[in-house]
Amino acid sequence: MIVIVWQVAATWRARMLAAREGQYKQLATKYAQLLEDNVELHRRSIDELTEARRSIASMEKMMREIE
């Protein structure tokens, strides 16, 4: 009887650990996707900032030529 209870407890624990591992894998996958999204947003922000700087430099040049 003790062996049966021991085996049931060991099986239950193994299932819980497997479920927890699955949750960690899902969390890691979600984190990786969020990180990729963040990198993409950062790249877009840099591109937009670069374009804004070019535009401002162009306007400054035009203003200097007018003076």
Helices and strands as residue ranges (DSSP letters): H 2-66
